[in-house]
Amino acid sequence: MDDRLPSGARWSHLLASDTAQVLERYRQALQLLSESKYPYIAAIFDDVSSSVRRPATLMALLEGIERFEWFRVKQEGLGDLYEGLLERNATEKRSGAGQYFTPRTIIDSMVRVTQPSPKDVIQDPALGTAGFLISAARYIVAKHGRSLSTAQLSKIFERSFTGMEHVHDTYRLALMNMFLHGFTTPEGIPGVRYGDTLSEGQSLPAASLILSNPPFGTKRGAGLPARQDLPYPTSNKQLCFLQHIYLGLRDGGRAAVVVPDNVLFEDGIGKLVRQDLMNQCSLHTILRLPPGIFYAASVKTNVLFFTKSKGASKGTSETWYYDLRGALNGRVKQRNLHRDQLQDFEILFGSDPWVSEKALNLRREVGETASFRRVDRQEIHANDDNLNIAFPEVDGQGDAEPFQDPVTALRQIIKDLNNLTDSLGQLAENVERTS
């Protein structure tokens, strides 16, 4: 890295400054870095500024950093250290930060069951800090790295990794995260860029594997996305991203995507999107995550796993639910899951990342468990294509005992009313557009 930095932007140059000149030298260093001939360095420092205003404060910061034992940090991994700082920031700043940082345990589990390979084109349309792409790259290196040269690995990263992030500061964090983990080429990764996936004119190549945690909420101003190719335009960003993902998969491609509960039950446009998803893909698995993983403790999320149909295959035949919310899994409520809490799910998911019909047959042979339940497409249809299917919990005596939480029930009623209002508003917008 040091040989790619101009002399005025090196650590030694800043340390040699006295207090009177350090602030100006720091600003000059940032300017030089933003003008670097190396595209990924210039992108990381593009339009960057410092909030430090007092020279003495900056000097104390430099001296404090210099006291670190950097040889130990490098052994532990600068990338891991950097990602740890991102996670800490996301944990302490629950509003907004959790949107672009997905806990490593969940990412790694999603990657392990989808099994990225050197032949895949891997995409994250809501890049965040690039956690999914980094985990996928690590998996490929761990499983195939010994049989691949450094040049071959670089070509894989350059050719196969695509993504887009529309928040500029977050995009810079993603570039730095990928760089510190060693997953960049001399030109960076051309397929990873700054932009809005939901805007007209922005496109990502069709992928064989999509891993993502799209942002929650509605489009700014509650307007419709600028893209014209989404069959069901809506201000609900999760539903827009979900459409992008299943439409952007190659035939036979697979996806794992984090969505909030409302995607499973929202009526109107939400129902149409779910129907389209289940018609075009095999929505074979839903992992119900504990509340509080993202945002407030009341927010519940899921991971949808699906495979794009090809040939004679025809959409969803059945969906298997793995529940991490109930008493059977200790009613997990902590923000950060541990790997051992996901091991049972990964075993039951199976070794086939596409979850083909053969894999579904094997699941049926093994049979359902208290945490892993099967629902066929006819039952989902009879439930008005509502995927938010509740399963009774089982106590120590083996008796069915549904868990009733009055506060949660009230919140659900309020959420349903809000969703109804949103759907009516979207209907009015669509009528106005067509009239």
Steps between C-alpha positions, in 0.01 A plus 500: 500500500776747602658497153170616351477809719652837410773609741285778644225254596704249698479434872864592554441840340216578743698381804789729406270801523498737793174610658487823303514332159335161559144603415601653167717200413209269578268694271763493225537124546125447459506710181792302357327171575178616331707573186683165501565328167373178659119502452405324822718730715355808329146364551556434871620857558272673248349819647620399846525753783609498861298599804820571696541877540771538766864414415565379856211253475634355174853478640377311806304265272805426284719435803237271650471295181879477470517327840304201366696181434425493128685174439241329723212672323625373165524147633141512622388659176451868431181415314354324803598790723336749262184292474492475878496880518214509247304248705557694820379819334191321366425354844534832681314697232196279453306744282629488145838333559347156535358547154840479333667254736380140517646295789784278383344185648189535282699589188735205541212258554324626185825456308571151634164360390504670157863387437652763265736361237760646260247453218236721664420860417420632847297815557389719789269776371496668844873474567524671840852444632551200266468235770329249270757529221789475747352190661438342158859577397632347822292188440634463145859547615459253788340234279675552167797728572763228505413399146500859372791735436501858628439621145203265464354621829541862391316425176219334695458802727513739204263298279260344748426755773238766433314740725365848546465737795313831479628664822836654417657474846389137530643426156839630618477273806431206268805575283725531805356180649566303180849647467602416857374144453719467192217450251585772251700504178738787408202666334264421787190298408334662198169323562462664842389859459319798643140545387134429572389155390139621484577794269448503125816437301674312781541132423683202642578188297287190544643293784511135593511588871353806673563564869350815651342687789305778322411816694174501694231765468349700215661694220581860593189712458292181470542523122523213254839372380640661186555161338234401250579128477359396839159338437355624831621856573468600865656738750583200719875458444514140621240395244685689225832338588337157525365542146844609379656193660277227360483669161880546500579134562611280216287193438605252766660776706454516877446780749497567872347831606411657836150650518278633783180318594273736306635360171347166599149627566450846346189506279452675166834541319665279762274207414560545127878503552485181711289327236742602226796386708343159568402459134848580368708343777502215746467680834620192683615637837418782742719558805307693766753712689454616859370854555750779550770382258443823307369826646270486801418188700150486350621470138488142373687380194538192284741360246335383177685230304383435146615357167399638158304239307638364174396243246205291611511619861200712595541734792431420864365161600563528873672727753687390811508733801776496759396692812763670716245704694312260724558329832641197319809706421516667838292792372821657375489878538861614496608715208798287400438133436775248560599250234387202708146644501495466120669161466177303527346713228799449271489123550128483426539734200709229336806481278328602176525883468226504233265280708386304198202264498735222605606707802135570588429127484787441741354760738167317491673168572681648799169652612396815677640603835360732766698787342492399131151482348374438147212689336395409146402752233131412521491584869677831435247577226213413733655747746453774235872474412588632845840353590488614863383159620500452877593165648389397849783467745550176685567493872694240696198268516460497123168688502427772249493834678478812284689795646279807539660839561236779527751778433629325187144433385412870540808607309407255225152651473649850472747375238220337300302826505808694385557247222138535391540878488821466296332259260208739447745783438691290248174405328407869473841580352464222242151624405633854458786376282269306268219757483 
